[in-house]
Amino acid sequence: MMIDKRLINTVAESKKWIAITVLWNWLALVGGIVTAAVFAYVLQASFLDELSIPSAVGFGAILVVALALRAFSGKKSVQASYFASTRVKHELRSLIYRKLSTMPLNQVNQQSTSSIIQVASEGVEQLEIYFGRYLPQLFYSLLAPLTLFLFLVFFNAPTALILLVCVPLIPISIIAVNKIAKKLLAKYWAIYVGLGSSFLDNLQGLITLKIYQDDGYKAKQMDAEAEQFRTITMKVLTMQLNSVSLMDLLAYGGAAVGILTALLQYQAEQISIFGVILFILLASEFFIPLRLLGSFFHVAMNGKAASDKIFALLDTPVKTQKVRLALLQK
């Protein structure tokens, strides 16, 4: 799901840090599971009037350790995420610079200055999110539901299975949105780069436009281009808002279905109070990772569209100067 092998291999150093980020996220999840289990057991013991002071102290100590593990893992995950993306900007901008330095001057002048500036600045910044947030979250969102299922299936298999079955609904919605977003964002970047190029050209030729009294026409033309960019931007934002709303509906709906199933299983005496509380506390954890993935997905799509333009520049064949070749032949 939107994994660009060439892009990842371009910054191969990030692979290690992506794996480390996923590991720390998984350890934070384990801490969350232990925390939920302690809460559920204490609530059950209190309800059945079986909680003693020594056991409460013991569970309190376990709870502190679990919370500390989750907090520490979360902090280390942020650090690893930073290291996963820290080389991206330097590496890609270095590649762009080296490519331009190998081109003859006349070929460099043929390149769109604004396009190069845009992909080397904002485009590369978007790819930092792609490496630091999207890719680690993609792999973690596949690992988290399986971990929760393997833990909860021992308490009530039907409820755990229903939660696991509901999880793929979010990736399906992301894939469906991807088909629409890919075309829309390609059009967005084309208009964005075109507007930047037009503005820079008009700015550089402002004196000439003033001399020929053609500046009014160019101003109206830029107004039309700006309105076109505003329209495509609003379409992108509308698409993103609709996608987020759909993912929220699937996430909260899936968690609600899982909790309802757990309550029905308790009514049928197929699960204990401990199990019901555990499912209530952990049901949302099945969907939160994929919900976050959906949020990072939209930023990653912008980065992916920018990377296509970066690679288009890097793949541009370098033209040899005929004059230099002629001199060499003589």
Phi and psi in degrees as GROMACS dihedral restraints (atoms count N, CA, C in turn):
[ dihedral_restraints ]
;  ai    aj    ak    al  type     phi  dphi    fc
    3     4     5     6     1    58.4    20    10
    4     5     6     7     1    49.7    20    10
    6     7     8     9     1  -107.6    20    10
    7     8     9    10     1   113.8    20    10
    9    10    11    12     1   -96.2    20    10
   10    11    12    13     1   104.9    20    10
   12    13    14    15     1   -62.8    20    10
   13    14    15    16     1   -40.2    20    10
   15    16    17    18     1   -63.7    20    10
   16    17    18    19     1   -41.9    20    10
   18    19    20    21     1   -63.9    20    10
   19    20    21    22     1   -43.0    20    10
   21    22    23    24     1   -66.4    20    10
   22    23    24    25     1   -42.2    20    10
   24    25    26    27     1   -68.6    20    10
   25    26    27    28     1   -23.1    20    10
   27    28    29    30     1   -64.0    20    10
   28    29    30    31     1   -36.1    20    10
   30    31    32    33     1  -119.7    20    10
   31    32    33    34     1    67.4    20    10
   33    34    35    36     1   -62.9    20    10
   34    35    36    37     1   -24.8    20    10
   36    37    38    39     1   -62.0    20    10
   37    38    39    40     1   -24.7    20    10
   39    40    41    42     1   -73.3    20    10
   40    41    42    43     1   -18.7    20    10
   42    43    44    45     1   -58.5    20    10
   43    44    45    46     1   -43.9    20    10
   45    46    47    48     1   -61.2    20    10
   46    47    48    49     1   -44.0    20    10
   48    49    50    51     1   -72.9    20    10
   49    50    51    52     1   -29.6    20    10
   51    52    53    54     1   -63.7    20    10
   52    53    54    55     1   -44.1    20    10
   54    55    56    57     1   -63.3    20    10
   55    56    57    58     1   -40.4    20    10
   57    58    59    60     1   -66.2    20    10
   58    59    60    61     1   -38.8    20    10
   60    61    62    63     1   -61.3    20    10
   61    62    63    64     1   -43.7    20    10
   63    64    65    66     1   -61.8    20    10
   64    65    66    67     1   -41.7    20    10
   66    67    68    69     1   -61.7    20    10
   67    68    69    70     1   -45.9    20    10
   69    70    71    72     1   -65.1    20    10
   70    71    72    73     1   -38.1    20    10
   72    73    74    75     1   -62.1    20    10
   73    74    75    76     1   -40.2    20    10
   75    76    77    78     1   -66.3    20    10
   76    77    78    79     1   -40.0    20    10
   78    79    80    81     1   -64.8    20    10
   79    80    81    82     1   -36.1    20    10
   81    82    83    84     1   -63.9    20    10
   82    83    84    85     1   -37.4    20    10
   84    85    86    87     1   -64.0    20    10
   85    86    87    88     1   -42.4    20    10
   87    88    89    90     1   -59.6    20    10
   88    89    90    91     1   -42.6    20    10
   90    91    92    93     1   -60.6    20    10
   91    92    93    94     1   -38.9    20    10
   93    94    95    96     1   -66.4    20    10
   94    95    96    97     1   -38.6    20    10
   96    97    98    99     1   -64.4    20    10
   97    98    99   100     1   -45.5    20    10
   99   100   101   102     1   -62.0    20    10
  100   101   102   103     1   -41.9    20    10
  102   103   104   105     1   -60.3    20    10
  103   104   105   106     1   -46.7    20    10
  105   106   107   108     1   -63.0    20    10
  106   107   108   109     1   -40.2    20    10
  108   109   110   111     1   -64.0    20    10
  109   110   111   112     1   -40.9    20    10
  111   112   113   114     1   -64.9    20    10
  112   113   114   115     1   -46.0    20    10
  114   115   116   117     1   -59.1    20    10
  115   116   117   118     1   -46.7    20    10
  117   118   119   120     1   -61.9    20    10
  118   119   120   121     1   -42.8    20    10
  120   121   122   123     1   -67.9    20    10
  121   122   123   124     1   -41.0    20    10
  123   124   125   126     1   -64.6    20    10
  124   125   126   127     1   -42.0    20    10
  126   127   128   129     1   -64.5    20    10
  127   128   129   130     1   -41.3    20    10
  129   130   131   132     1   -64.3    20    10
  130   131   132   133     1   -44.3    20    10
  132   133   134   135     1   -63.6    20    10
  133   134   135   136     1   -37.8    20    10
  135   136   137   138     1   -67.5    20    10
  136   137   138   139     1   -40.4    20    10
  138   139   140   141     1   -64.8    20    10
  139   140   141   142     1   -38.1    20    10
  141   142   143   144     1   -89.8    20    10
  142   143   144   145     1     3.5    20    10
  144   145   146   147     1    58.1    20    10
  145   146   147   148     1    44.4    20    10
  147   148   149   150     1  -116.4    20    10
  148   149   150   151     1     5.9    20    10
  150   151   152   153     1   -86.8    20    10
  151   152   153   154     1   124.1    20    10
  153   154   155   156     1  -108.4    20    10
  154   155   156   157     1   165.1    20    10
  156   157   158   159     1   -63.9    20    10
  157   158   159   160     1   -46.0    20    10
  159   160   161   162     1   -59.7    20    10
  160   161   162   163     1   -42.1    20    10
  162   163   164   165     1   -67.9    20    10
  163   164   165   166     1   -35.7    20    10
  165   166   167   168     1   -63.8    20    10
  166   167   168   169     1   -40.7    20    10
  168   169   170   171     1   -64.1    20    10
  169   170   171   172     1   -42.9    20    10
  171   172   173   174     1   -62.7    20    10
  172   173   174   175     1   -45.4    20    10
  174   175   176   177     1   -66.5    20    10
  175   176   177   178     1   -33.1    20    10
  177   178   179   180     1   -63.3    20    10
  178   179   180   181     1   -40.5    20    10
  180   181   182   183     1   -65.2    20    10
  181   182   183   184     1   -43.4    20    10
  183   184   185   186     1   -61.6    20    10
  184   185   186   187     1   -40.4    20    10
  186   187   188   189     1   -62.7    20    10
  187   188   189   190     1   -42.2    20    10
  189   190   191   192     1   -62.6    20    10
  190   191   192   193     1   -43.2    20    10
  192   193   194   195     1   -63.6    20    10
  193   194   195   196     1   -43.4    20    10
  195   196   197   198     1   -64.4    20    10
  196   197   198   199     1   -43.1    20    10
  198   199   200   201     1   -65.6    20    10
  199   200   201   202     1   -38.1    20    10
  201   202   203   204     1   -64.8    20    10
  202   203   204   205     1   -40.5    20    10
  204   205   206   207     1   -61.7    20    10
  205   206   207   208     1   -43.3    20    10
  207   208   209   210     1   -65.9    20    10
  208   209   210   211     1   -43.1    20    10
  210   211   212   213     1   -66.0    20    10
  211   212   213   214     1   -43.8    20    10
  213   214   215   216     1   -65.5    20    10
  214   215   216   217     1   -43.2    20    10
  216   217   218   219     1   -64.5    20    10
  217   218   219   220     1   -38.5    20    10
  219   220   221   222     1   -62.6    20    10
  220   221   222   223     1   -40.9    20    10
  222   223   224   225     1   -65.7    20    10
  223   224   225   226     1   -45.2    20    10
  225   226   227   228     1   -66.7    20    10
  226   227   228   229     1   -31.8    20    10
  228   229   230   231     1   -64.2    20    10
  229   230   231   232     1   -41.0    20    10
  231   232   233   234     1   -63.7    20    10
  232   233   234   235     1   -41.1    20    10
  234   235   236   237     1   -64.2    20    10
  235   236   237   238     1   -45.8    20    10
  237   238   239   240     1   -64.1    20    10
  238   239   240   241     1   -36.6    20    10
  240   241   242   243     1   -62.7    20    10
  241   242   243   244     1   -38.6    20    10
  243   244   245   246     1   -64.1    20    10
  244   245   246   247     1   -44.8    20    10
  246   247   248   249     1   -66.7    20    10
  247   248   249   250     1   -28.8    20    10
  249   250   251   252     1   -66.8    20    10
  250   251   252   253     1   -27.9    20    10
  252   253   254   255     1  -109.8    20    10
  253   254   255   256     1    -8.0    20    10
  255   256   257   258     1   -66.6    20    10
  256   257   258   259     1   -29.5    20    10
  258   259   260   261     1   -87.6    20    10
  259   260   261   262     1   -11.3    20    10
  261   262   263   264     1   -63.6    20    10
  262   263   264   265     1   -51.3    20    10
  264   265   266   267     1   -61.2    20    10
  265   266   267   268     1   -45.8    20    10
  267   268   269   270     1   -64.4    20    10
  268   269   270   271     1   -44.1    20    10
  270   271   272   273     1   -66.8    20    10
  271   272   273   274     1   -47.0    20    10
  273   274   275   276     1   -69.0    20    10
  274   275   276   277     1   -40.2    20    10
  276   277   278   279     1   -68.0    20    10
  277   278   279   280     1   -32.6    20    10
  279   280   281   282     1   -66.6    20    10
  280   281   282   283     1   -40.4    20    10
  282   283   284   285     1   -63.1    20    10
  283   284   285   286     1   -42.5    20    10
  285   286   287   288     1   -63.3    20    10
  286   287   288   289     1   -43.8    20    10
  288   289   290   291     1   -63.6    20    10
  289   290   291   292     1   -44.8    20    10
  291   292   293   294     1   -65.1    20    10
  292   293   294   295     1   -36.0    20    10
  294   295   296   297     1   -65.1    20    10
  295   296   297   298     1   -45.9    20    10
  297   298   299   300     1   -66.1    20    10
  298   299   300   301     1   -33.5    20    10
  300   301   302   303     1   -71.4    20    10
  301   302   303   304     1   -23.1    20    10
  303   304   305   306     1   -84.4    20    10
  304   305   306   307     1   -15.4    20    10
  306   307   308   309     1   -80.0    20    10
  307   308   309   310     1   145.1    20    10
  309   310   311   312     1   -66.4    20    10
  310   311   312   313     1   158.7    20    10
  312   313   314   315     1   -59.5    20    10
  313   314   315   316     1   -40.0    20    10
  315   316   317   318     1   -66.3    20    10
  316   317   318   319     1   -32.9    20    10
  318   319   320   321     1   -73.9    20    10
  319   320   321   322     1   -36.6    20    10
  321   322   323   324     1   -61.9    20    10
  322   323   324   325     1   -40.6    20    10
  324   325   326   327     1   -65.9    20    10
  325   326   327   328     1   -23.2    20    10
  327   328   329   330     1   -77.0    20    10
  328   329   330   331     1   -18.3    20    10
  330   331   332   333     1   -75.7    20    10
  331   332   333   334     1   148.4    20    10
  333   334   335   336     1   -74.3    20    10
  334   335   336   337     1   116.2    20    10
  336   337   338   339     1   -61.0    20    10
  337   338   339   340     1   -45.6    20    10
  339   340   341   342     1   -65.4    20    10
  340   341   342   343     1   -36.8    20    10
  342   343   344   345     1   -63.4    20    10
  343   344   345   346     1   -44.3    20    10
  345   346   347   348     1   -62.9    20    10
  346   347   348   349     1   -42.9    20    10
  348   349   350   351     1   -63.6    20    10
  349   350   351   352     1   -41.4    20    10
  351   352   353   354     1   -66.9    20    10
  352   353   354   355     1   -46.0    20    10
  354   355   356   357     1   -72.6    20    10
  355   356   357   358     1   -30.1    20    10
  357   358   359   360     1   -79.6    20    10
  358   359   360   361     1   -17.3    20    10
  360   361   362   363     1  -106.3    20    10
  361   362   363   364     1   -79.5    20    10
  363   364   365   366     1   -66.8    20    10
  364   365   366   367     1   -39.2    20    10
  366   367   368   369     1   -61.0    20    10
  367   368   369   370     1   -44.2    20    10
  369   370   371   372     1   -67.4    20    10
  370   371   372   373     1   -35.9    20    10
  372   373   374   375     1   -62.0    20    10
  373   374   375   376     1   -38.7    20    10
  375   376   377   378     1   -65.0    20    10
  376   377   378   379     1   -34.7    20    10
  378   379   380   381     1   -70.4    20    10
  379   380   381   382     1   -23.0    20    10
  381   382   383   384     1   -62.3    20    10
  382   383   384   385     1   -39.8    20    10
  384   385   386   387     1   -67.5    20    10
  385   386   387   388     1   -37.3    20    10
  387   388   389   390     1   -59.6    20    10
  388   389   390   391     1   -45.4    20    10
  390   391   392   393     1   -79.6    20    10
  391   392   393   394     1   -41.5    20    10
  393   394   395   396     1   -81.0    20    10
  394   395   396   397     1   -28.5    20    10
  396   397   398   399     1  -119.3    20    10
  397   398   399   400     1   -51.1    20    10
  399   400   401   402     1   -66.6    20    10
  400   401   402   403     1   -52.4    20    10
  402   403   404   405     1   -62.9    20    10
  403   404   405   406     1   -47.2    20    10
  405   406   407   408     1   -60.2    20    10
  406   407   408   409     1   -39.6    20    10
  408   409   410   411     1   -68.2    20    10
  409   410   411   412     1   -32.3    20    10
  411   412   413   414     1   -61.0    20    10
  412   413   414   415     1   -48.9    20    10
  414   415   416   417     1   -72.4    20    10
  415   416   417   418     1   -36.3    20    10
  417   418   419   420     1   -67.9    20    10
  418   419   420   421     1   -36.8    20    10
  420   421   422   423     1   -68.0    20    10
  421   422   423   424     1   -19.5    20    10
  423   424   425   426     1   -83.1    20    10
  424   425   426   427     1   -33.5    20    10
  426   427   428   429     1   -79.3    20    10
  427   428   429   430     1   -38.7    20    10
  429   430   431   432     1   -61.6    20    10
  430   431   432   433     1   -50.4    20    10
  432   433   434   435     1   -61.5    20    10
  433   434   435   436     1   -36.6    20    10
  435   436   437   438     1   -65.8    20    10
  436   437   438   439     1   -40.6    20    10
  438   439   440   441     1   -62.3    20    10
  439   440   441   442     1   -46.1    20    10
  441   442   443   444     1   -64.7    20    10
  442   443   444   445     1   -39.4    20    10
  444   445   446   447     1   -63.7    20    10
  445   446   447   448     1   -45.5    20    10
  447   448   449   450     1   -63.9    20    10
  448   449   450   451     1   -26.8    20    10
  450   451   452   453     1   -82.1    20    10
  451   452   453   454     1   -45.8    20    10
  453   454   455   456     1   -80.2    20    10
  454   455   456   457     1   -19.5    20    10
  456   457   458   459     1   -63.2    20    10
  457   458   459   460     1   -23.8    20    10
  459   460   461   462     1   -74.7    20    10
  460   461   462   463     1   -18.2    20    10
  462   463   464   465     1   -94.1    20    10
  463   464   465   466     1   -39.7    20    10
  465   466   467   468     1  -163.3    20    10
  466   467   468   469     1   107.0    20    10
  468   469   470   471     1   -64.6    20    10
  469   470   471   472     1   -44.9    20    10
  471   472   473   474     1   -58.9    20    10
  472   473   474   475     1   -43.6    20    10
  474   475   476   477     1   -65.9    20    10
  475   476   477   478     1   -44.0    20    10
  477   478   479   480     1   -62.5    20    10
  478   479   480   481     1   -38.8    20    10
  480   481   482   483     1   -67.8    20    10
  481   482   483   484     1   -40.5    20    10
  483   484   485   486     1   -62.9    20    10
  484   485   486   487     1   -42.9    20    10
  486   487   488   489     1   -61.6    20    10
  487   488   489   490     1   -41.9    20    10
  489   490   491   492     1   -66.7    20    10
  490   491   492   493     1   -37.7    20    10
  492   493   494   495     1   -68.1    20    10
  493   494   495   496     1   -33.6    20    10
  495   496   497   498     1   -73.2    20    10
  496   497   498   499     1   -22.7    20    10
  498   499   500   501     1   -58.9    20    10
  499   500   501   502     1   -45.0    20    10
  501   502   503   504     1   -63.9    20    10
  502   503   504   505     1   -11.0    20    10
  504   505   506   507     1   -62.7    20    10
  505   506   507   508     1   -34.3    20    10
  507   508   509   510     1   -69.7    20    10
  508   509   510   511     1   -48.1    20    10
  510   511   512   513     1   -59.6    20    10
  511   512   513   514     1   -34.7    20    10
  513   514   515   516     1   -62.9    20    10
  514   515   516   517     1   -41.9    20    10
  516   517   518   519     1   -65.8    20    10
  517   518   519   520     1   -36.6    20    10
  519   520   521   522     1   -65.7    20    10
  520   521   522   523     1   -42.3    20    10
  522   523   524   525     1   -63.6    20    10
  523   524   525   526     1   -40.8    20    10
  525   526   527   528     1   -63.5    20    10
  526   527   528   529     1   -42.7    20    10
  528   529   530   531     1   -67.2    20    10
  529   530   531   532     1   -33.8    20    10
  531   532   533   534     1   -58.7    20    10
  532   533   534   535     1   -39.2    20    10
  534   535   536   537     1   -64.3    20    10
  535   536   537   538     1   -38.2    20    10
  537   538   539   540     1   -75.9    20    10
  538   539   540   541     1   -44.4    20    10
  540   541   542   543     1   -66.1    20    10
  541   542   543   544     1   -34.2    20    10
  543   544   545   546     1   -60.2    20    10
  544   545   546   547     1   -46.6    20    10
  546   547   548   549     1   -69.7    20    10
  547   548   549   550     1   -40.6    20    10
  549   550   551   552     1   -66.1    20    10
  550   551   552   553     1   -42.1    20    10
  552   553   554   555     1   -72.8    20    10
  553   554   555   556     1   -31.3    20    10
  555   556   557   558     1   -63.2    20    10
  556   557   558   559     1   -41.6    20    10
  558   559   560   561     1   -67.2    20    10
  559   560   561   562     1   -39.1    20    10
  561   562   563   564     1   -59.9    20    10
  562   563   564   565     1   -47.8    20    10
  564   565   566   567     1   -67.3    20    10
  565   566   567   568     1   -35.2    20    10
  567   568   569   570     1   -63.8    20    10
  568   569   570   571     1   -44.1    20    10
  570   571   572   573     1   -68.5    20    10
  571   572   573   574     1   -39.9    20    10
  573   574   575   576     1   -61.5    20    10
  574   575   576   577     1   -48.3    20    10
  576   577   578   579     1   -66.4    20    10
  577   578   579   580     1   -40.0    20    10
  579   580   581   582     1   -62.4    20    10
  580   581   582   583     1   -40.2    20    10
  582   583   584   585     1   -65.1    20    10
  583   584   585   586     1   -41.4    20    10
  585   586   587   588     1   -64.3    20    10
  586   587   588   589     1   -41.9    20    10
  588   589   590   591     1   -64.1    20    10
  589   590   591   592     1   -43.5    20    10
  591   592   593   594     1   -63.4    20    10
  592   593   594   595     1   -42.5    20    10
  594   595   596   597     1   -63.1    20    10
  595   596   597   598     1   -44.7    20    10
  597   598   599   600     1   -66.0    20    10
  598   599   600   601     1   -41.6    20    10
  600   601   602   603     1   -62.4    20    10
  601   602   603   604     1   -44.3    20    10
  603   604   605   606     1   -66.6    20    10
  604   605   606   607     1   -35.8    20    10
  606   607   608   609     1   -67.4    20    10
  607   608   609   610     1   -42.7    20    10
  609   610   611   612     1   -68.5    20    10
  610   611   612   613     1   -30.7    20    10
  612   613   614   615     1  -102.1    20    10
  613   614   615   616     1    20.9    20    10
  615   616   617   618     1   -61.7    20    10
  616   617   618   619     1   -40.0    20    10
  618   619   620   621     1   -62.7    20    10
  619   620   621   622     1   -44.3    20    10
  621   622   623   624     1   -62.7    20    10
  622   623   624   625     1   -42.1    20    10
  624   625   626   627     1   -62.5    20    10
  625   626   627   628     1   -38.8    20    10
  627   628   629   630     1   -66.3    20    10
  628   629   630   631     1   -40.6    20    10
  630   631   632   633     1   -61.6    20    10
  631   632   633   634     1   -43.8    20    10
  633   634   635   636     1   -91.1    20    10
  634   635   636   637     1     6.2    20    10
  636   637   638   639     1    54.2    20    10
  637   638   639   640     1    41.4    20    10
  639   640   641   642     1  -108.8    20    10
  640   641   642   643     1     7.2    20    10
  642   643   644   645     1   -68.5    20    10
  643   644   645   646     1   -31.8    20    10
  645   646   647   648     1   -63.6    20    10
  646   647   648   649     1   -42.4    20    10
  648   649   650   651     1   -62.9    20    10
  649   650   651   652     1   -44.1    20    10
  651   652   653   654     1   -66.4    20    10
  652   653   654   655     1   -33.9    20    10
  654   655   656   657     1   -64.1    20    10
  655   656   657   658     1   -43.5    20    10
  657   658   659   660     1   -64.7    20    10
  658   659   660   661     1   -37.8    20    10
  660   661   662   663     1   -63.7    20    10
  661   662   663   664     1   -41.8    20    10
  663   664   665   666     1   -68.3    20    10
  664   665   666   667     1   -34.1    20    10
  666   667   668   669     1   -61.1    20    10
  667   668   669   670     1   -42.5    20    10
  669   670   671   672     1   -65.6    20    10
  670   671   672   673     1   -41.4    20    10
  672   673   674   675     1   -66.4    20    10
  673   674   675   676     1   -38.7    20    10
  675   676   677   678     1   -65.3    20    10
  676   677   678   679     1   -39.2    20    10
  678   679   680   681     1   -65.7    20    10
  679   680   681   682     1   -37.9    20    10
  681   682   683   684     1   -63.5    20    10
  682   683   684   685     1   -40.5    20    10
  684   685   686   687     1   -67.6    20    10
  685   686   687   688     1   -38.7    20    10
  687   688   689   690     1   -62.1    20    10
  688   689   690   691     1   -41.0    20    10
  690   691   692   693     1   -64.7    20    10
  691   692   693   694     1   -46.0    20    10
  693   694   695   696     1   -68.5    20    10
  694   695   696   697     1   -32.9    20    10
  696   697   698   699     1   -64.6    20    10
  697   698   699   700     1   -42.9    20    10
  699   700   701   702     1   -65.8    20    10
  700   701   702   703     1   -33.9    20    10
  702   703   704   705     1   -65.8    20    10
  703   704   705   706     1   -40.9    20    10
  705   706   707   708     1   -63.9    20    10
  706   707   708   709     1   -45.1    20    10
  708   709   710   711     1   -64.9    20    10
  709   710   711   712     1   -38.4    20    10
  711   712   713   714     1   -64.6    20    10
  712   713   714   715     1   -43.0    20    10
  714   715   716   717     1   -60.4    20    10
  715   716   717   718     1   -43.6    20    10
  717   718   719   720     1   -65.7    20    10
  718   719   720   721     1   -41.5    20    10
  720   721   722   723     1   -64.4    20    10
  721   722   723   724     1   -43.8    20    10
  723   724   725   726     1   -63.4    20    10
  724   725   726   727     1   -38.9    20    10
  726   727   728   729     1   -64.9    20    10
  727   728   729   730     1   -44.0    20    10
  729   730   731   732     1   -64.1    20    10
  730   731   732   733     1   -41.4    20    10
  732   733   734   735     1   -62.9    20    10
  733   734   735   736     1   -41.3    20    10
  735   736   737   738     1   -64.2    20    10
  736   737   738   739     1   -43.2    20    10
  738   739   740   741     1   -67.1    20    10
  739   740   741   742     1   -36.4    20    10
  741   742   743   744     1   -62.7    20    10
  742   743   744   745     1   -43.6    20    10
  744   745   746   747     1   -60.9    20    10
  745   746   747   748     1   -44.0    20    10
  747   748   749   750     1   -68.4    20    10
  748   749   750   751     1   -39.8    20    10
  750   751   752   753     1   -66.7    20    10
  751   752   753   754     1   -52.7    20    10
  753   754   755   756     1   -70.5    20    10
  754   755   756   757     1   -34.6    20    10
  756   757   758   759     1   -65.2    20    10
  757   758   759   760     1   -42.8    20    10
  759   760   761   762     1   -63.1    20    10
  760   761   762   763     1   -42.2    20    10
  762   763   764   765     1   -64.0    20    10
  763   764   765   766     1   -40.3    20    10
  765   766   767   768     1   -64.6    20    10
  766   767   768   769     1   -40.7    20    10
  768   769   770   771     1   -62.8    20    10
  769   770   771   772     1   -42.0    20    10
  771   772   773   774     1   -63.4    20    10
  772   773   774   775     1   -43.2    20    10
  774   775   776   777     1   -65.6    20    10
  775   776   777   778     1   -42.6    20    10
  777   778   779   780     1   -61.5    20    10
  778   779   780   781     1   -41.2    20    10
  780   781   782   783     1   -62.9    20    10
  781   782   783   784     1   -41.2    20    10
  783   784   785   786     1   -62.9    20    10
  784   785   786   787     1   -40.3    20    10
  786   787   788   789     1   -66.1    20    10
  787   788   789   790     1   -39.9    20    10
  789   790   791   792     1   -65.8    20    10
  790   791   792   793     1   -37.4    20    10
  792   793   794   795     1   -66.4    20    10
  793   794   795   796     1   -35.4    20    10
  795   796   797   798     1   -68.6    20    10
  796   797   798   799     1   -38.8    20    10
  798   799   800   801     1   -63.1    20    10
  799   800   801   802     1   -33.2    20    10
  801   802   803   804     1   -86.6    20    10
  802   803   804   805     1     7.3    20    10
  804   805   806   807     1    60.3    20    10
  805   806   807   808     1    36.7    20    10
  807   808   809   810     1  -102.0    20    10
  808   809   810   811     1    -2.5    20    10
  810   811   812   813     1  -150.2    20    10
  811   812   813   814     1   149.6    20    10
  813   814   815   816     1   -84.6    20    10
  814   815   816   817     1   170.7    20    10
  816   817   818   819     1   -60.0    20    10
  817   818   819   820     1   -40.4    20    10
  819   820   821   822     1   -56.5    20    10
  820   821   822   823     1   -45.2    20    10
  822   823   824   825     1   -65.5    20    10
  823   824   825   826     1   -40.9    20    10
  825   826   827   828     1   -62.0    20    10
  826   827   828   829     1   -48.1    20    10
  828   829   830   831     1   -62.1    20    10
  829   830   831   832     1   -38.0    20    10
  831   832   833   834     1   -63.7    20    10
  832   833   834   835     1   -43.4    20    10
  834   835   836   837     1   -66.2    20    10
  835   836   837   838     1   -38.2    20    10
  837   838   839   840     1   -62.6    20    10
  838   839   840   841     1   -41.1    20    10
  840   841   842   843     1   -74.6    20    10
  841   842   843   844     1   -32.0    20    10
  843   844   845   846     1  -105.4    20    10
  844   845   846   847     1    -5.6    20    10
  846   847   848   849     1   -59.3    20    10
  847   848   849   850     1   -42.7    20    10
  849   850   851   852     1   -67.9    20    10
  850   851   852   853     1   -25.4    20    10
  852   853   854   855     1   -65.8    20    10
  853   854   855   856     1   -19.7    20    10
  855   856   857   858     1   -65.1    20    10
  856   857   858   859     1   -33.9    20    10
  858   859   860   861     1  -108.3    20    10
  859   860   861   862     1   -22.9    20    10
  861   862   863   864     1   -58.1    20    10
  862   863   864   865     1   -44.7    20    10
  864   865   866   867     1   -58.8    20    10
  865   866   867   868     1   -42.2    20    10
  867   868   869   870     1   -71.9    20    10
  868   869   870   871     1   -31.7    20    10
  870   871   872   873     1   -64.5    20    10
  871   872   873   874     1   -42.5    20    10
  873   874   875   876     1   -65.1    20    10
  874   875   876   877     1   -37.0    20    10
  876   877   878   879     1   -59.4    20    10
  877   878   879   880     1   -41.0    20    10
  879   880   881   882     1   -62.2    20    10
  880   881   882   883     1   -36.6    20    10
  882   883   884   885     1   -66.8    20    10
  883   884   885   886     1   -44.1    20    10
  885   886   887   888     1   -70.1    20    10
  886   887   888   889     1   -24.2    20    10
  888   889   890   891     1   -59.3    20    10
  889   890   891   892     1   -41.9    20    10
  891   892   893   894     1   -67.2    20    10
  892   893   894   895     1   -39.8    20    10
  894   895   896   897     1   -67.4    20    10
  895   896   897   898     1   -39.8    20    10
  897   898   899   900     1   -64.5    20    10
  898   899   900   901     1   -33.2    20    10
  900   901   902   903     1   -63.5    20    10
  901   902   903   904     1   -39.9    20    10
  903   904   905   906     1   -61.8    20    10
  904   905   906   907     1   -43.1    20    10
  906   907   908   909     1   -64.2    20    10
  907   908   909   910     1   -39.4    20    10
  909   910   911   912     1   -64.8    20    10
  910   911   912   913     1   -41.7    20    10
  912   913   914   915     1   -63.4    20    10
  913   914   915   916     1   -38.3    20    10
  915   916   917   918     1   -67.7    20    10
  916   917   918   919     1   -37.8    20    10
  918   919   920   921     1   -64.5    20    10
  919   920   921   922     1   -33.0    20    10
  921   922   923   924     1   -61.4    20    10
  922   923   924   925     1   -39.3    20    10
  924   925   926   927     1   -72.9    20    10
  925   926   927   928     1   -34.7    20    10
  927   928   929   930     1   -63.8    20    10
  928   929   930   931     1   -46.0    20    10
  930   931   932   933     1   -69.9    20    10
  931   932   933   934     1   -30.0    20    10
  933   934   935   936     1   -62.7    20    10
  934   935   936   937     1   -38.6    20    10
  936   937   938   939     1   -69.2    20    10
  937   938   939   940     1   -43.9    20    10
  939   940   941   942     1   -66.6    20    10
  940   941   942   943     1   -28.4    20    10
  942   943   944   945     1   -86.6    20    10
  943   944   945   946     1    -3.5    20    10
  945   946   947   948     1   -63.6    20    10
  946   947   948   949     1   122.0    20    10
  948   949   950   951     1   -66.3    20    10
  949   950   951   952     1   138.6    20    10
  951   952   953   954     1   -79.9    20    10
  952   953   954   955     1   124.5    20    10
  954   955   956   957     1   -84.2    20    10
  955   956   957   958     1   133.7    20    10
  957   958   959   960     1   -83.1    20    10
  958   959   960   961     1   141.8    20    10
  960   961   962   963     1   -78.5    20    10
  961   962   963   964     1   121.4    20    10
  963   964   965   966     1   -64.7    20    10
  964   965   966   967     1   -33.9    20    10
  966   967   968   969     1   -64.0    20    10
  967   968   969   970     1   -43.3    20    10
  969   970   971   972     1   -65.6    20    10
  970   971   972   973     1   -38.6    20    10
  972   973   974   975     1   -65.5    20    10
  973   974   975   976     1   -38.4    20    10
  975   976   977   978     1   -65.2    20    10
  976   977   978   979     1   -40.2    20    10
  978   979   980   981     1   -65.2    20    10
  979   980   981   982     1   -38.6    20    10
  981   982   983   984     1   -66.7    20    10
  982   983   984   985     1   -35.4    20    10
  984   985   986   987     1   -68.4    20    10
  985   986   987   988     1   -32.9    20    10
